[in-house]
Amino acid sequence: MSSKKIIFVLLNLYFSFSLAHAQYEIKPEKGYSPQIGIMVNMLEDLKSRITEMTSDLNQEETDYLFDDKANSIGALIMHLIATESYYQVETLEGRTWTEKEEEFWAVASSLGDKSREELKGKPIKYYLYLWDQVRKKTLEGLKKKDDAWFAENVDEGVNNHWVWFHVMEHSANHMGQIALVKNRLPK
């Protein structure tokens, strides 16, 4: 067999094998109602991709600002966690942040000059661990809810489904920013 044929067969086998084992499906996570399970699947997918792209960053990379208007990767992840925490207590616990929670999350809630100044000096593992803790609580709370709750309005024209869609789209949006910052890291 010629080398071109061998390469063709090997490439064909590789792509056939990789496509057969691909995980590119949105399916409801087990233990959740169908609609919530789909949202959980998407939330977890985004979180795992952000974690994968950032978990090996050193301190300088975690805190890097490529200009005076940029946010660091650490600050962006902290912002994602704060957003999830906010909606978690609002929708799953039916309350607002306590004074202590507000104090902890306030800087990360709105990115800007203050967050650029204060959200630095913590290793990437700190942020990822904190996100794991908040997500664990989110997942526990969502397991106790059903699709009827998901469709309920939390405000006029805003239902729980939209709120958690917003958490998901927020993650996707900031994942792009994280990728941009990562691409701008000094070589």
C-alpha positions, 0 to 999 in steps of 0.5 A, a space after each residue: 500500500 502506498 504511503 498516500 493510501 496509508 495516510 488516507 486510511 489513518 486520517 479516515 480512522 482518526 476522524 471516524 473514531 473522534 466523531 464517534 466519541 465526540 461529546 457535542 450534544 446538549 442533553 439534560 443532566 441526570 437528576 434534573 427536570 428536562 429543561 433545567 437539565 439542559 441548562 445545567 448541561 450548558 452551564 457546566 460545559 461553559 464552566 469547564 471550557 473556561 476552567 480548561 483555558 485558564 487553569 494553568 495560568 501563573 500569577 502574572 497571567 492571572 492579573 495581567 491587564 493589557 491596557 488601562 480599560 481591560 480586566 484581568 482574567 482573575 477579575 473576569 472569572 470573579 465577575 462570573 462567580 459574583 453574577 452566578 451567586 447573585 442569581 443563585 440567592 435571588 432565584 433559588 433561595 428567594 432572598 437578596 445577598 446578606 450584608 456580608 455577601 454584598 461586601 464580598 461580591 460587590 467589587 466583582 459585580 461591576 467591573 471597572 477601576 475598583 475591580 482592576 485595583 482590588 481583584 489581583 494577587 490571588 492565584 487562578 486556583 483561588 478563583 476556580 475553587 470559589 467558582 466550584 463552591 458557588 456552582 455546587 450550591 447552584 446545582 444543589 438548588 436547581 436539583 430541587 426545582 422543576 420545569 414549572 418553577 423554571 417557567 415562573 416569572 421572577 419579575 414582569 417579563 422575566 422568568 427563572 429560565 431567562 435568568 439562568 439563560 442570562 448566567 449562561 450567556 454571561 459566561 459565554 460572553 466573558 469567555 471570549 474576553 478571557 480568550 482575548 486577554 489570554 491571547 494578549 499575554 506577554 510571550 
